[in-house]
Amino acid sequence: MTSTTGGPGPTSGLDPAIAARLKRGTDGLLPAVAQQYDTGEVLMLGWMDDEALHRTLTTGRGTYWSRSRREYWVKGDTSGHVQHVKSVALDCDADTILVKVDQVGAACHTGDRTCFDADVILRQAPADGPAAD
């Protein structure tokens, strides 16, 4: 794990009480699901470490760790498709973050509203449901 300036890791300005609760992966990251606050629409999945979470909580803007670029990014800084954070919650295991946002424009880097628009593999489950085991 590295410092806040060198990449993902537990060292940051995040409240120590919150940091102590987080169950990070071996890479120091947690999945962060961005959801439209008023419709419940799931927009995207990003990754956060302690510093990205700290920045999200203190700035009110969705901030993530880019695994490919190995740097922090604030959603909308280059695209204009900003995420205004309404609430942040941990799941029951404290290993996933839910960020409820007011998304301005597309959430996906492809220009789609969500990252889940383009490749739907099932629209509706069969009426009789899956076979019992």
C-alpha positions as CSV (number, residue, x, y, z in Angstrom):
1,M,0.0,0.0,0.0
2,T,1.2,3.5,-0.8
3,S,0.5,7.0,0.4
4,T,-2.2,9.3,-0.8
5,T,0.0,10.8,-3.4
6,G,1.5,7.6,-4.7
7,G,-1.6,5.5,-5.2
8,P,-4.2,3.5,-3.3
9,G,-3.6,2.9,0.4
10,P,-5.1,3.5,3.8
11,T,-3.2,6.7,4.6
12,S,-5.4,9.8,4.0
13,G,-7.4,12.4,5.7
14,L,-10.3,10.0,6.1
15,D,-11.8,9.8,9.6
16,P,-9.9,7.0,11.4
17,A,-13.1,5.6,12.8
18,I,-14.4,5.2,9.2
19,A,-11.1,3.9,7.9
20,A,-11.0,1.2,10.6
21,R,-14.3,-0.2,9.5
22,L,-13.4,-0.6,5.8
23,K,-12.6,-4.1,4.4
24,R,-10.3,-3.3,1.5
25,G,-9.1,-5.7,-1.2
26,T,-5.4,-6.7,-1.3
27,D,-4.9,-3.7,-3.6
28,G,-6.3,-1.3,-1.0
29,L,-9.5,-0.7,-3.0
30,L,-13.2,-1.1,-2.4
31,P,-15.8,-1.2,-5.2
32,A,-18.0,1.9,-5.2
33,V,-21.4,1.7,-6.8
34,A,-22.8,5.1,-8.1
35,Q,-26.6,5.2,-8.1
36,Q,-28.9,8.0,-9.2
37,Y,-30.3,9.3,-5.8
38,D,-33.9,9.9,-6.9
39,T,-34.6,7.0,-9.4
40,G,-32.4,4.3,-8.0
41,E,-30.8,3.8,-11.4
42,V,-27.4,2.1,-11.1
43,L,-25.0,4.3,-13.0
44,M,-21.5,2.8,-12.7
45,L,-19.0,1.0,-10.7
46,G,-15.7,2.7,-9.7
47,W,-13.0,2.0,-7.2
48,M,-12.1,3.9,-4.1
49,D,-9.4,3.8,-1.5
50,D,-9.4,5.8,1.7
51,E,-8.2,9.0,0.0
52,A,-10.8,8.8,-2.8
53,L,-13.5,8.3,-0.2
54,H,-12.2,11.2,1.9
55,R,-12.2,13.4,-1.2
56,T,-15.8,12.3,-2.1
57,L,-17.0,13.0,1.5
58,T,-15.3,16.4,1.8
59,T,-15.9,17.8,-1.8
60,G,-19.3,16.4,-2.5
61,R,-18.0,15.2,-5.9
62,G,-17.6,11.5,-6.9
63,T,-13.9,10.8,-6.7
64,Y,-12.4,7.5,-7.7
65,W,-9.1,5.7,-8.2
66,S,-8.4,4.8,-11.8
67,R,-6.8,1.3,-11.8
68,S,-5.6,1.8,-15.4
69,R,-4.2,5.3,-15.1
70,R,-3.1,4.8,-11.5
71,E,-4.4,8.2,-10.4
72,Y,-7.4,9.8,-8.8
73,W,-10.1,11.2,-11.0
74,V,-13.1,13.3,-10.2
75,K,-16.1,12.3,-12.3
76,G,-16.9,15.1,-14.7
77,D,-13.6,17.1,-14.5
78,T,-12.9,16.4,-18.2
79,S,-16.3,15.4,-19.6
80,G,-18.5,17.8,-17.7
81,H,-20.7,14.8,-16.6
82,V,-20.5,15.6,-12.9
83,Q,-21.7,13.5,-10.0
84,H,-23.0,15.7,-7.1
85,V,-23.0,13.4,-4.1
86,K,-26.2,13.2,-2.0
87,S,-25.2,10.3,0.4
88,V,-22.5,7.7,1.0
89,A,-23.1,4.4,2.7
90,L,-21.2,1.2,3.5
91,D,-22.8,-2.2,2.9
92,C,-23.3,-4.6,5.8
93,D,-19.8,-6.1,5.4
94,A,-18.1,-2.6,4.9
95,D,-16.5,-3.9,1.7
96,T,-18.6,-2.0,-0.8
97,I,-19.5,1.7,-0.9
98,L,-22.8,3.0,-2.2
99,V,-22.6,6.6,-3.5
100,K,-26.0,8.1,-4.3
101,V,-25.5,11.0,-6.7
102,D,-27.2,13.5,-8.9
103,Q,-25.6,12.6,-12.2
104,V,-25.3,15.4,-14.7
105,G,-25.1,13.9,-18.2
106,A,-23.7,10.5,-19.0
107,A,-22.2,8.4,-16.3
108,C,-20.3,6.0,-18.7
109,H,-17.2,7.0,-20.5
110,T,-18.8,5.7,-23.7
111,G,-21.5,8.5,-23.5
112,D,-24.3,6.2,-22.4
113,R,-26.4,7.2,-19.4
114,T,-25.1,4.3,-17.4
115,C,-22.3,1.8,-17.8
116,F,-25.0,-0.9,-17.9
117,D,-27.0,0.3,-21.0
118,A,-25.1,-1.3,-23.9
119,D,-24.8,-5.0,-23.0
120,V,-28.0,-6.2,-21.5
121,I,-27.9,-10.0,-21.4
122,L,-31.3,-10.6,-19.8
123,R,-34.2,-8.1,-19.9
124,Q,-36.7,-10.1,-17.8
125,A,-36.4,-13.5,-16.1
126,P,-38.7,-16.2,-17.4
127,A,-42.2,-16.2,-15.8
128,D,-41.7,-19.7,-14.3
129,G,-38.3,-18.7,-12.8
130,P,-35.2,-20.8,-12.7
131,A,-35.4,-24.6,-12.2
132,A,-35.2,-25.8,-8.6
133,D,-32.1,-27.7,-7.5
